[in-house]
Amino acid sequence: MKVFIGSSIVVILLCIGIWLMLSPSFKKIGDTAKRIKEKLGGDEDGNGK
């Protein structure tokens, strides 16, 4: 039982560490996607007028 609890804690800590390492990457990807969307939106508005 102690081994199971210890293993669970280690797995949870690893998952949290991986999530913290990846979260800045997802923020960068989101910012890039937002900029691309704004550029495409600006082009479409310009062509529509």
Backbone bond lengths (Angstrom), bond angles and torsions (degrees), N, CA, C in turn:
res aa  C-N    CA-C-N  psi(-1)  N-CA   C-N-CA  omega(-1)  CA-C   N-CA-C  phi
1 M - - - 1.455 - - 1.531 111.14 -
2 K 1.347 116.52 -41.17 1.463 119.81 179.68 1.520 111.08 -64.90
3 V 1.343 115.73 -36.32 1.467 119.82 179.24 1.528 110.08 -65.71
4 F 1.325 116.90 -40.71 1.463 121.29 179.50 1.524 111.03 -62.96
5 I 1.315 116.78 -45.19 1.469 120.99 179.82 1.529 110.31 -64.69
6 G 1.319 116.83 -44.25 1.463 120.32 178.98 1.512 111.90 -63.41
7 S 1.317 116.91 -42.29 1.465 120.78 178.61 1.523 110.63 -64.44
8 S 1.318 117.07 -40.15 1.460 120.73 178.68 1.522 111.15 -62.43
9 I 1.320 116.68 -42.32 1.468 120.62 179.40 1.523 110.30 -64.09
10 V 1.327 117.47 -42.15 1.465 120.98 178.99 1.520 110.71 -63.13
11 V 1.321 117.61 -43.92 1.469 121.17 179.47 1.522 110.30 -63.52
12 I 1.312 117.86 -42.23 1.467 121.15 179.00 1.526 110.35 -63.17
13 L 1.324 117.22 -43.46 1.469 120.00 178.54 1.526 111.45 -63.25
14 L 1.327 117.10 -40.09 1.473 119.97 177.35 1.521 111.18 -63.48
15 C 1.317 116.98 -42.49 1.467 120.31 178.90 1.524 111.34 -63.17
16 I 1.317 117.19 -41.56 1.470 120.69 177.84 1.523 110.15 -64.08
17 G 1.331 117.57 -41.57 1.464 121.07 178.27 1.514 111.99 -62.41
18 I 1.326 117.13 -44.30 1.467 120.58 178.47 1.525 110.32 -63.87
19 W 1.324 116.71 -41.63 1.467 120.03 179.09 1.530 110.99 -62.21
20 L 1.335 117.28 -42.07 1.461 120.16 179.42 1.530 111.60 -66.54
21 M 1.336 116.76 -34.13 1.460 119.43 178.53 1.523 110.91 -71.03
22 L 1.314 117.74 -34.87 1.462 121.03 -176.24 1.526 113.42 -85.04
23 S 1.314 118.77 -24.52 1.459 120.44 -174.62 1.530 113.31 -59.39
24 P 1.350 120.99 -40.05 1.464 118.30 175.50 1.531 112.14 -63.87
25 S 1.328 117.70 -32.59 1.454 120.93 177.80 1.520 110.26 -64.29
26 F 1.329 116.40 -43.98 1.453 119.43 179.81 1.527 110.66 -65.28
27 K 1.315 117.56 -33.97 1.461 120.54 177.76 1.518 110.15 -65.86
28 K 1.334 117.04 -42.31 1.462 120.57 178.41 1.517 111.10 -64.01
29 I 1.334 116.52 -42.25 1.463 120.62 179.21 1.529 109.59 -63.37
30 G 1.329 116.95 -41.82 1.456 120.92 178.66 1.515 112.30 -63.92
31 D 1.334 117.44 -40.94 1.464 120.88 177.98 1.524 110.80 -64.07
32 T 1.336 116.73 -42.20 1.458 120.56 179.17 1.522 110.57 -63.84
33 A 1.328 116.83 -44.24 1.461 120.51 178.77 1.530 110.76 -62.26
34 K 1.321 116.91 -37.62 1.467 120.29 179.80 1.520 110.63 -65.66
35 R 1.363 116.67 -42.64 1.466 119.96 178.65 1.523 110.98 -63.35
36 I 1.331 116.89 -42.60 1.470 120.44 179.47 1.521 109.97 -63.50
37 K 1.326 116.68 -41.72 1.463 120.67 179.57 1.526 110.40 -62.98
38 E 1.334 117.37 -41.16 1.461 120.61 178.81 1.523 110.94 -64.07
39 K 1.350 117.02 -41.83 1.472 120.29 178.74 1.514 110.89 -63.17
40 L 1.338 116.57 -45.70 1.462 119.95 179.98 1.523 110.42 -65.91
41 G 1.312 116.78 -38.93 1.460 120.44 178.21 1.516 111.12 -64.27
42 G 1.324 117.54 -39.51 1.459 121.40 178.15 1.512 111.45 -65.93
43 D 1.334 117.78 -38.98 1.453 121.07 177.95 1.519 111.43 -65.70
44 E 1.325 116.13 -42.26 1.459 119.07 -179.21 1.525 110.53 -65.86
45 D 1.330 117.38 -41.08 1.471 120.24 178.26 1.512 110.07 -64.59
46 G 1.325 117.73 -38.91 1.466 121.00 179.92 1.521 111.72 -67.18
47 N 1.311 118.15 -38.05 1.459 121.66 179.40 1.517 111.45 -72.99
48 G 1.316 116.86 -29.32 1.470 120.54 -177.78 1.506 112.26 -73.74
49 K 1.321 117.99 -25.01 1.475 120.96 -177.60 1.481 107.57 -85.17
